[in-house]
Amino acid sequence: MGLSDVHARIAKACAEANRPTDDVHLIAVSKVQPLDRVEAVLNAGHRLFGENRVQEAAGKWPDFRERFADVSVHLIGPLQTNKARQAFDLFEAIHSVDRPKLAQTIARLAQEEGRCPDLFIQVNTGEEPQKAGILPDEADPFIAKCRALDLPLRGLMCIPPVEETPSLHFALLKKIADRNGLDGLSMGMSSDFEQAIAFGATHIRVGSAIFGERVPQTE
């Protein structure tokens, strides 16, 4: 498995869903990956990456951006409010807007800086207590609140429970997005992105299928 194989899988899934391949943005999830693996994917021409932690991205991407043109990095992990300003400088998009306090902080920074990354609201479709995200029943009013703050909402994001059928969660996320007039759907990972594409995913987050298994960080 590797980048070319993932592209082939995307093309096949898009054809089966009667969707053009350029509807789907492949986010190469580079979190906890050795720099040589990330550089190999950059050398192959890929330019869209995903990171889970602000600190890790800050130590990795400034150097790569100097050496590779048109790199775009998205934050796909949780964002602490005290790291939001740093996130503005590191990421073109944030996929994990998940609570009012964070939305208000981002809105304040956007006013101060006159710019803002694209934003996805994370929805906890499985209503898992240990997982971040707005609950499905609270999604509509939270979306309205973010719009009232003039935030640039691109769409919604979810991470289905590992023990449940992901397509049920993809369908729920699409339903919430459709009724709120949002067309961005950040959903699908290495094991299930074909299903996500069938349900309208616009951004898929693929790590191990591109890079191989992650290398754990040591403290």
C-alpha positions as CSV (number, residue, x, y, z in Angstrom):
1,M,0.0,0.0,0.0
2,G,1.1,3.6,-0.7
3,L,0.1,6.9,-2.2
4,S,-0.5,5.5,-5.7
5,D,-2.6,2.7,-4.3
6,V,-4.7,5.1,-2.3
7,H,-5.2,7.2,-5.4
8,A,-6.4,4.2,-7.3
9,R,-8.8,3.3,-4.5
10,I,-10.2,6.8,-4.5
11,A,-10.7,6.8,-8.3
12,K,-12.5,3.4,-8.1
13,A,-14.7,4.6,-5.2
14,C,-15.5,7.9,-7.0
15,A,-16.4,6.0,-10.2
16,E,-18.7,3.7,-8.3
17,A,-20.4,6.7,-6.6
18,N,-20.6,8.6,-9.9
19,R,-18.5,11.4,-8.5
20,P,-15.5,13.2,-10.1
21,T,-12.2,12.4,-8.4
22,D,-11.4,16.0,-7.8
23,D,-14.5,16.2,-5.5
24,V,-12.4,14.3,-2.9
25,H,-9.4,15.9,-1.2
26,L,-6.9,13.4,0.2
27,I,-5.4,14.5,3.5
28,A,-2.2,12.5,4.1
29,V,-2.2,12.1,7.9
30,S,1.4,12.7,8.8
31,K,1.0,12.7,12.6
32,V,3.7,10.7,14.4
33,Q,5.4,9.8,11.1
34,P,9.2,10.0,10.6
35,L,10.3,13.0,8.6
36,D,11.8,10.8,5.9
37,R,8.4,9.2,5.2
38,V,6.7,12.6,5.0
39,E,9.4,13.9,2.7
40,A,9.0,10.9,0.4
41,V,5.3,11.7,0.1
42,L,6.1,15.4,-0.6
43,N,8.6,14.3,-3.2
44,A,5.9,12.2,-4.9
45,G,4.0,15.5,-5.4
46,H,1.4,15.3,-2.6
47,R,0.7,18.6,-0.9
48,L,-2.2,18.2,1.6
49,F,-1.4,16.8,5.0
50,G,-3.1,16.4,8.4
51,E,-1.7,16.8,11.9
52,N,-3.2,16.0,15.3
53,R,-1.1,18.3,17.5
54,V,-0.1,21.9,17.2
55,Q,3.3,21.3,18.8
56,E,4.2,18.5,16.4
57,A,3.2,20.5,13.4
58,A,5.2,23.5,14.6
59,G,8.3,21.4,14.7
60,K,7.8,19.8,11.3
61,W,6.1,22.0,8.8
62,P,7.9,25.4,8.7
63,D,11.0,23.7,7.3
64,F,9.0,21.6,4.8
65,R,7.2,24.8,3.7
66,E,10.5,26.4,2.9
67,R,11.5,23.5,0.7
68,F,8.2,22.6,-1.0
69,A,5.8,25.0,-2.6
70,D,2.0,25.0,-2.1
71,V,1.9,22.8,1.0
72,S,-1.4,22.8,2.9
73,V,-1.6,21.5,6.4
74,H,-4.9,20.8,8.2
75,L,-5.4,20.3,11.9
76,I,-7.5,17.2,12.4
77,G,-6.9,16.7,16.2
78,P,-8.3,18.6,19.2
79,L,-7.4,22.3,19.6
80,Q,-6.9,23.9,23.0
81,T,-8.0,27.5,23.1
82,N,-4.5,28.7,24.2
83,K,-3.0,27.2,21.1
84,A,-5.5,28.8,18.7
85,R,-3.4,31.7,17.7
86,Q,-0.5,29.4,16.9
87,A,-2.9,27.3,14.9
88,F,-3.7,30.3,12.7
89,D,-0.1,30.4,11.6
90,L,0.3,26.7,11.0
91,F,-2.9,25.4,9.4
92,E,-5.0,26.3,6.4
93,A,-8.0,24.5,7.9
94,I,-9.1,23.3,11.4
95,H,-11.4,20.2,11.4
96,S,-12.0,20.1,15.2
97,V,-14.2,23.1,16.2
98,D,-16.1,21.3,18.9
99,R,-17.3,23.8,21.6
100,P,-18.6,27.4,22.0
101,K,-15.5,28.7,23.8
102,L,-13.2,27.6,21.0
103,A,-15.5,29.1,18.4
104,Q,-15.5,32.4,20.3
105,T,-11.7,32.4,20.6
106,I,-11.3,31.7,16.8
107,A,-13.8,34.5,16.0
108,R,-11.8,36.9,18.2
109,L,-8.6,36.0,16.5
110,A,-10.1,36.2,13.1
111,Q,-11.2,39.8,13.9
112,E,-7.7,40.7,15.2
113,E,-5.8,39.1,12.3
114,G,-8.3,39.8,9.4
115,R,-8.1,36.1,8.3
116,C,-9.1,32.7,9.4
117,P,-8.5,29.1,8.5
118,D,-11.3,27.1,6.9
119,L,-13.3,25.5,9.7
120,F,-15.0,22.2,10.1
121,I,-17.3,21.4,13.1
122,Q,-16.5,18.1,14.7
123,V,-19.7,16.1,15.4
124,N,-19.6,13.3,18.0
125,T,-21.9,11.1,15.9
126,G,-21.5,8.1,18.2
127,E,-22.2,10.3,21.3
128,E,-19.2,8.7,22.9
129,P,-18.4,10.4,26.3
130,Q,-14.7,10.1,25.9
131,K,-14.6,11.7,22.4
132,A,-14.7,15.4,21.5
133,G,-17.4,16.9,19.3
134,I,-20.8,18.5,19.3
135,L,-23.6,16.0,19.9
136,P,-25.9,15.5,16.9
137,D,-28.9,17.0,18.7
138,E,-26.8,20.2,19.4
139,A,-25.2,20.5,16.0
140,D,-27.8,22.8,14.4
141,P,-27.8,25.5,17.1
142,F,-24.0,25.3,17.2
143,I,-23.7,25.8,13.5
144,A,-26.0,28.8,13.8
145,K,-23.9,30.2,16.6
146,C,-20.7,29.8,14.5
147,R,-22.4,31.6,11.6
148,A,-23.5,34.4,13.8
149,L,-19.8,34.8,14.7
150,D,-19.0,35.1,11.0
151,L,-16.8,32.1,11.1
152,P,-15.8,30.6,7.7
153,L,-17.6,27.2,8.0
154,R,-16.4,24.7,5.4
155,G,-18.3,21.7,6.7
156,L,-18.5,19.0,9.3
157,M,-16.1,16.2,10.6
158,C,-16.7,13.0,12.4
159,I,-14.8,10.0,13.7
160,P,-17.1,7.0,13.9
161,P,-16.9,4.6,16.9
162,V,-14.5,1.8,16.1
163,E,-17.0,-1.0,16.9
164,E,-19.9,0.4,14.8
165,T,-20.7,0.4,11.1
166,P,-19.1,3.6,9.8
167,S,-21.6,4.2,7.0
168,L,-24.3,4.9,9.6
169,H,-22.2,7.7,11.0
170,F,-21.3,9.0,7.5
171,A,-25.0,9.1,6.6
172,L,-25.8,11.0,9.8
173,L,-23.1,13.6,9.2
174,K,-24.3,14.1,5.7
175,K,-27.9,14.6,6.9
176,I,-26.8,17.3,9.4
177,A,-24.6,19.0,6.7
178,D,-27.4,18.9,4.1
179,R,-30.0,20.5,6.3
180,N,-27.6,23.3,7.3
181,G,-26.4,24.0,3.7
182,L,-22.9,22.8,4.3
183,D,-21.1,20.8,1.6
184,G,-17.8,19.9,3.3
185,L,-17.7,16.4,4.8
186,S,-14.4,15.4,6.5
187,M,-14.9,11.7,7.1
188,G,-13.3,8.4,6.2
189,M,-9.9,7.0,7.1
190,S,-7.6,4.2,5.8
191,S,-10.0,1.4,6.5
192,D,-13.3,3.0,5.4
193,F,-12.8,5.9,3.1
194,E,-14.4,4.2,0.2
195,Q,-17.7,4.0,2.2
196,A,-17.2,7.7,3.1
197,I,-16.8,8.7,-0.5
198,A,-20.1,6.8,-1.3
199,F,-21.8,9.0,1.3
200,G,-20.3,12.3,-0.1
201,A,-17.0,12.8,1.7
202,T,-15.1,15.8,0.4
203,H,-12.0,15.3,2.6
204,I,-10.7,11.9,3.6
205,R,-8.0,11.5,6.3
206,V,-5.6,8.7,5.3
207,G,-2.5,7.8,7.3
208,S,-1.4,4.2,7.6
209,A,-2.5,3.3,4.0
210,I,0.0,5.9,2.7
211,F,2.8,6.0,5.3
212,G,2.6,2.6,6.9
213,E,1.9,2.1,10.6
214,R,2.6,5.1,12.8
215,V,5.8,5.2,14.9
216,P,4.9,6.0,18.5
217,Q,6.4,9.2,20.0
218,T,8.6,8.9,23.0
219,E,8.5,11.5,25.8
